[in-house]
């Protein structure tokens, strides 16, 4: 149905409804992947193919559904002057009704830690694309678009609901009772070292350095907090970390170490995508290393305290104050010797603190407390 709607409107070549032929590609792939989906099968290869098709649908179906709904609503807004807000509300209701069975049949039916992690991460990374179709209803394609904000929170809700269905508890809102606040303070202070990234030189860092809050619009700052701070922490300190901690056959400490390494490694490699936007190889490699180090620290803080909100607060603080908030970002320009040295030294410090916290025997009770409540 989605393919018929989008293809028909494209072929009609309506003067008030212009979209590129390439838009038909994700819609066509969604149709193909949905048609190839098979029922439950115990054959290993068929299950593998089935899960791969499901991941493809998780990536493309919300966008395709949103496109069809917005294209159908466009004549009402543009030709009949119906309120775009009314059309959007009706569209969102239809979107939610049609998305619900899709999530149940495709996303929530994934089995196996790796498939579940991949499905949820893909959805959280790509779900906002569905909101971009609201441009056909005369909504702006920028951070001022309320539909875009709804997509952010919608992806958070779907991720939390999916993890709950798979049997994982959400991280606590309060800190574990067994936490030693001296160790926690050391971890937080180490994370805040990142605020010195923009000092410019070691002399300035220790003599004249002043922190400057991002001077961008409130919508940009809010997007940084919500889309970067919350989204990335949910993905890498919840969607990745929690399932990895349930792998059997290892001691508690080994599970914590491996889960922390893998989730932080994924967090680092996630930033390799900046190569596609023209960022240089050296800055990208440094960014991957920087993200890996701070990811290790955030993971340990999350596991030690049992809450994700400390990591979210630190993440947003570092992005807003520690790095210059330009459209390109701190790693997009030339990397000064100070910045390279600063990244290497602070990451070494972070990894040392992580090692000390993980190995200290008095801290094991806090880690054991969170391991007991990961599963429902």
C-alpha positions as CSV (number, residue, x, y, z in Angstrom):
1,X,0.0,0.0,0.0
2,X,2.8,2.4,0.9
3,X,4.6,1.6,-2.4
4,X,1.4,2.2,-4.4
5,X,0.7,5.5,-2.7
6,X,4.2,6.9,-3.1
7,X,4.7,5.6,-6.7
8,X,1.4,6.9,-7.9
9,X,2.0,10.4,-6.5
10,X,5.4,10.5,-8.0
11,X,4.1,9.5,-11.4
12,X,1.3,12.1,-11.3
13,X,4.1,14.8,-11.3
14,X,1.9,17.2,-9.3
15,X,3.3,20.8,-9.5
16,X,2.9,21.4,-5.7
17,X,4.4,18.1,-4.7
18,X,8.0,17.6,-5.7
19,X,10.3,14.8,-4.5
20,X,13.2,13.0,-6.1
21,X,13.0,9.6,-7.8
22,X,15.6,8.3,-5.3
23,X,12.9,8.6,-2.6
24,X,11.3,5.5,-4.2
25,X,14.4,3.4,-3.4
26,X,13.8,2.9,0.4
27,X,10.1,2.4,-0.3
28,X,10.9,-0.3,-2.9
29,X,13.4,-2.0,-0.6
30,X,10.9,-2.0,2.2
31,X,8.4,-3.7,0.0
32,X,10.9,-6.3,-1.2
33,X,12.2,-7.0,2.4
34,X,8.6,-7.3,3.7
35,X,7.7,-9.7,0.9
36,X,10.7,-11.9,1.5
37,X,10.0,-12.2,5.2
38,X,9.2,-15.8,6.2
39,X,7.5,-17.3,9.2
40,X,9.3,-18.9,12.2
41,X,11.8,-21.4,10.9
42,X,14.3,-23.6,12.8
43,X,16.7,-23.6,9.9
44,X,19.8,-21.6,10.9
45,X,20.3,-19.9,7.6
46,X,16.7,-19.0,7.0
47,X,16.6,-17.5,10.5
48,X,19.7,-15.5,9.7
49,X,18.2,-14.2,6.5
50,X,14.9,-13.4,8.2
51,X,16.6,-11.4,10.9
52,X,18.7,-9.5,8.4
53,X,15.5,-8.6,6.5
54,X,13.9,-7.4,9.7
55,X,16.8,-5.1,10.4
56,X,16.4,-3.7,6.9
57,X,12.8,-3.0,7.6
58,X,13.5,-1.4,11.0
59,X,15.8,1.0,9.1
60,X,13.4,1.8,6.2
61,X,9.8,1.1,7.1
62,X,9.2,4.1,9.5
63,X,10.5,6.5,6.9
64,X,8.4,4.9,4.1
65,X,5.3,5.0,6.2
66,X,5.8,8.6,7.2
67,X,6.5,9.5,3.6
68,X,3.2,8.0,2.4
69,X,1.1,9.6,5.2
70,X,2.7,13.1,4.6
71,X,2.3,12.8,0.8
72,X,-1.4,12.0,1.2
73,X,-1.9,14.9,3.6
74,X,0.0,17.4,1.4
75,X,-3.0,18.3,-0.9
76,X,-5.1,19.0,2.2
77,X,-2.6,21.5,3.4
78,X,-1.4,23.1,0.2
79,X,-4.5,23.0,-2.0
80,X,-7.4,23.0,0.5
81,X,-5.7,25.2,3.1
82,X,-6.5,22.8,5.9
83,X,-4.5,23.5,9.1
84,X,-1.2,21.7,8.9
85,X,-1.4,21.0,12.6
86,X,-4.7,19.2,12.2
87,X,-3.4,17.1,9.3
88,X,-0.2,16.3,11.3
89,X,-2.1,15.2,14.4
90,X,-4.3,12.9,12.2
91,X,-1.1,11.7,10.4
92,X,0.6,10.9,13.7
93,X,-2.4,8.9,14.9
94,X,-2.4,6.9,11.7
95,X,1.4,6.5,11.9
96,X,1.2,5.2,15.5
97,X,-1.6,2.8,14.7
98,X,0.2,1.3,11.7
99,X,3.6,1.3,13.4
100,X,2.4,-0.7,16.4
101,X,1.9,-4.1,14.7
102,X,5.1,-3.5,12.7
103,X,7.1,-3.2,15.9
104,X,5.5,-6.3,17.4
105,X,6.0,-8.5,14.3
106,X,9.4,-7.2,13.2
107,X,11.4,-5.5,15.9
108,X,10.1,-7.1,19.1
109,X,10.2,-10.5,17.6
110,X,14.0,-10.5,17.2
111,X,15.8,-13.1,19.3
112,X,19.4,-13.2,20.4
113,X,21.4,-10.4,22.1
114,X,23.2,-9.4,18.9
115,X,20.1,-9.1,16.8
116,X,18.2,-7.2,19.5
117,X,21.0,-4.7,20.1
118,X,21.3,-4.1,16.3
119,X,17.6,-3.7,15.8
120,X,17.2,-1.1,18.6
121,X,20.3,0.8,17.7
122,X,19.2,1.0,14.0
123,X,15.8,2.2,15.0
124,X,17.1,4.9,17.3
125,X,19.6,6.2,14.8
126,X,17.2,6.3,11.8
127,X,13.8,6.9,13.3
128,X,14.1,10.7,13.0
129,X,14.1,10.3,9.2
130,X,10.4,9.6,9.3
131,X,9.9,13.1,10.8
132,X,11.7,14.8,7.9
133,X,8.8,13.9,5.7
134,X,6.8,16.5,7.5
135,X,8.4,19.0,5.1
136,X,5.6,18.0,2.6
137,X,3.1,19.5,5.2
138,X,5.1,22.8,5.3
139,X,7.0,22.0,8.5
140,X,10.6,23.2,8.6
141,X,13.5,20.8,8.2
142,X,15.5,22.0,11.2
143,X,15.6,21.8,15.0
144,X,12.5,24.0,15.2
145,X,10.3,21.3,13.8
146,X,8.1,19.9,16.6
147,X,7.6,16.6,14.7
148,X,11.4,16.1,14.8
149,X,11.3,16.4,18.6
150,X,8.4,13.9,18.8
151,X,10.5,11.5,16.8
152,X,13.3,11.8,19.3
153,X,11.1,11.0,22.2
154,X,9.3,8.4,20.2
155,X,12.5,6.5,19.5
156,X,13.4,6.6,23.2
157,X,10.0,5.2,24.2
158,X,10.2,2.4,21.6
159,X,13.6,1.5,22.8
160,X,12.6,1.4,26.5
161,X,9.5,-0.6,25.7
162,X,11.4,-3.1,23.6
163,X,14.0,-3.6,26.3
164,X,11.2,-4.1,28.8
165,X,9.6,-6.7,26.6
166,X,12.9,-8.5,26.3
167,X,13.2,-8.7,30.0
168,X,15.6,-5.9,30.8
169,X,15.0,-3.3,33.6
170,X,15.5,0.3,33.0
171,X,18.5,1.9,34.9
172,X,17.7,3.2,38.3
173,X,16.8,6.9,38.9
174,X,18.6,6.8,42.3
175,X,22.2,5.8,43.0
176,X,23.0,2.3,44.4
177,X,23.1,2.2,48.2
178,X,26.5,0.5,48.1
179,X,28.3,3.2,46.2
180,X,31.5,4.8,47.7
181,X,31.1,8.5,46.9
182,X,34.9,9.1,47.0
183,X,35.3,6.7,44.0
184,X,32.3,8.2,42.3
185,X,33.7,11.7,42.8
186,X,37.0,10.6,41.3
187,X,35.2,9.2,38.2
188,X,33.1,12.4,37.7
189,X,36.2,14.7,38.2
190,X,38.0,12.6,35.6
191,X,35.2,13.0,33.1
192,X,35.2,16.7,33.7
193,X,38.8,16.9,32.6
194,X,37.3,17.0,29.1
195,X,36.3,20.6,29.7
196,X,39.9,21.6,29.2
197,X,39.9,20.5,25.6
198,X,39.5,24.1,24.2
199,X,42.1,25.8,26.4
200,X,44.4,26.1,23.5
201,X,47.7,25.4,25.3
202,X,48.9,24.0,28.6
203,X,50.0,27.4,29.8
204,X,46.5,28.8,29.2
205,X,44.9,25.8,30.7
206,X,46.6,26.3,34.1
207,X,46.7,30.1,34.1
208,X,44.0,31.9,32.0
209,X,41.5,29.3,30.9
210,X,37.8,30.1,31.3
211,X,34.8,27.9,30.5
212,X,32.4,29.3,27.9
213,X,28.8,28.0,27.6
214,X,27.6,27.4,24.0
215,X,26.1,30.6,22.6
216,X,23.8,28.9,20.2
217,X,20.0,29.0,20.2
218,X,18.0,27.3,23.0
219,X,16.7,24.7,20.4
220,X,20.3,23.9,19.4
221,X,21.3,23.5,23.1
222,X,18.3,21.4,23.8
223,X,18.9,19.2,20.8
224,X,22.5,18.6,22.0
225,X,21.3,17.5,25.4
226,X,18.5,15.3,24.1
227,X,19.6,14.0,20.7
228,X,23.3,13.6,21.6
229,X,23.5,13.3,25.4
230,X,20.4,11.2,26.0
231,X,20.3,9.3,22.8
232,X,24.0,8.2,22.8
233,X,23.8,7.2,26.5
234,X,20.6,5.2,26.0
235,X,22.2,3.4,23.0
236,X,25.7,2.6,24.4
237,X,25.1,2.6,28.2
238,X,21.7,0.8,28.0
239,X,20.9,-0.9,24.7
240,X,24.5,-2.2,24.4
241,X,25.6,-2.6,28.0
242,X,22.6,-4.3,29.6
243,X,22.3,-7.3,27.3
244,X,26.0,-7.8,27.2
245,X,26.0,-8.1,31.0
246,X,23.7,-11.1,30.8
247,X,26.1,-13.3,28.8
248,X,26.6,-16.5,30.7
249,X,29.7,-18.6,31.3
250,X,31.8,-15.8,32.8
251,X,32.4,-14.4,36.3
252,X,30.7,-11.1,37.2
253,X,33.9,-9.1,36.9
254,X,34.8,-10.6,33.5
255,X,31.3,-9.9,32.2
256,X,31.6,-6.3,33.4
257,X,35.0,-5.8,31.8
258,X,34.0,-7.3,28.4
259,X,30.6,-5.5,28.3
260,X,32.4,-2.2,29.1
261,X,35.0,-2.8,26.4
262,X,32.6,-3.9,23.7
263,X,30.0,-1.1,24.3
264,X,32.8,1.5,24.6
265,X,34.5,0.2,21.4
266,X,31.1,0.5,19.6
267,X,30.7,4.0,21.0
268,X,34.1,4.9,19.6
269,X,33.5,3.4,16.2
270,X,30.2,5.1,16.0
271,X,32.1,8.4,15.5
272,X,33.9,6.9,12.4
273,X,30.8,8.0,10.5
274,X,32.2,11.5,10.6
275,X,34.5,10.5,7.8
276,X,31.5,10.5,5.5
277,X,30.9,14.2,6.2
278,X,34.4,15.1,5.1
279,X,36.2,15.0,8.5
280,X,39.9,14.1,8.2
281,X,41.3,10.7,9.0
282,X,43.6,11.8,11.9
283,X,40.9,13.9,13.6
284,X,38.5,11.0,13.2
285,X,40.9,8.5,14.7
286,X,41.5,10.8,17.6
287,X,37.8,11.2,18.1
288,X,37.3,7.4,18.1
289,X,40.0,7.1,20.7
290,X,38.5,10.0,22.7
291,X,35.0,8.5,22.6
292,X,36.3,5.1,23.6
293,X,38.1,6.5,26.7
294,X,35.2,8.5,27.9
295,X,32.8,5.7,27.0
296,X,34.7,3.4,29.3
297,X,34.4,5.9,32.1
298,X,30.6,6.5,31.5
299,X,30.0,2.8,31.4
300,X,31.8,2.2,34.7
301,X,29.9,5.2,36.3
302,X,26.6,3.7,35.0
303,X,27.4,0.2,36.3
304,X,28.8,1.5,39.6
305,X,25.9,3.7,40.4
306,X,23.1,1.8,38.7
307,X,21.8,5.0,37.1
308,X,22.2,6.4,33.6
309,X,21.5,10.0,34.5
310,X,24.9,10.9,35.8
311,X,26.4,9.9,32.4
312,X,23.8,11.8,30.5
313,X,24.5,15.0,32.5
314,X,28.2,14.6,32.1
315,X,27.9,13.9,28.3
316,X,25.7,16.9,27.7
317,X,28.0,19.1,29.8
318,X,31.1,18.1,27.9
319,X,29.4,18.6,24.6
320,X,28.0,22.0,25.5
321,X,31.0,23.5,27.4
322,X,34.0,21.2,26.8
323,X,33.9,21.4,23.0
324,X,33.2,24.5,20.9
325,X,29.7,24.2,19.6
326,X,30.2,24.9,15.9
327,X,28.4,23.3,13.0
328,X,31.6,21.3,12.2
329,X,32.7,20.4,15.7
330,X,36.0,20.4,17.5
331,X,37.5,17.5,15.5
332,X,36.6,18.9,12.1
333,X,39.3,21.6,12.0
334,X,43.0,21.3,12.3
335,X,44.2,19.4,15.4
336,X,46.8,21.5,17.3
337,X,49.6,19.7,19.2
338,X,47.9,20.7,22.4
339,X,44.6,19.0,21.5
340,X,46.4,15.8,20.4
341,X,48.4,15.7,23.6
342,X,45.4,16.6,25.7
343,X,43.3,13.8,24.2
344,X,46.0,11.2,24.7
345,X,46.8,12.2,28.3
346,X,43.2,12.5,29.5
347,X,42.3,9.1,28.0
348,X,45.2,7.5,29.7
349,X,44.0,9.0,33.0
350,X,40.4,7.8,32.3
351,X,41.5,4.3,31.6
352,X,43.6,4.2,34.8
353,X,40.6,5.4,36.8
354,X,38.4,2.8,35.2
355,X,40.9,0.0,36.0
356,X,41.2,1.2,39.6
357,X,37.4,1.3,40.1
358,X,36.9,-2.1,38.5
359,X,39.7,-3.8,40.5
360,X,39.0,-2.4,43.9
361,X,37.4,-5.1,46.0
362,X,35.3,-2.6,48.1
363,X,33.6,-1.6,44.9
364,X,32.4,-5.1,43.9
365,X,29.3,-4.9,46.0
366,X,28.0,-2.0,44.0
367,X,28.6,-3.8,40.7
368,X,27.0,-7.0,42.1
369,X,23.9,-4.9,43.1
370,X,23.3,-3.7,39.5
371,X,23.9,-7.2,38.0
372,X,21.1,-8.6,40.1
373,X,18.6,-6.1,38.7
374,X,19.4,-6.1,35.0
375,X,16.9,-8.8,34.3
376,X,13.3,-8.5,35.4
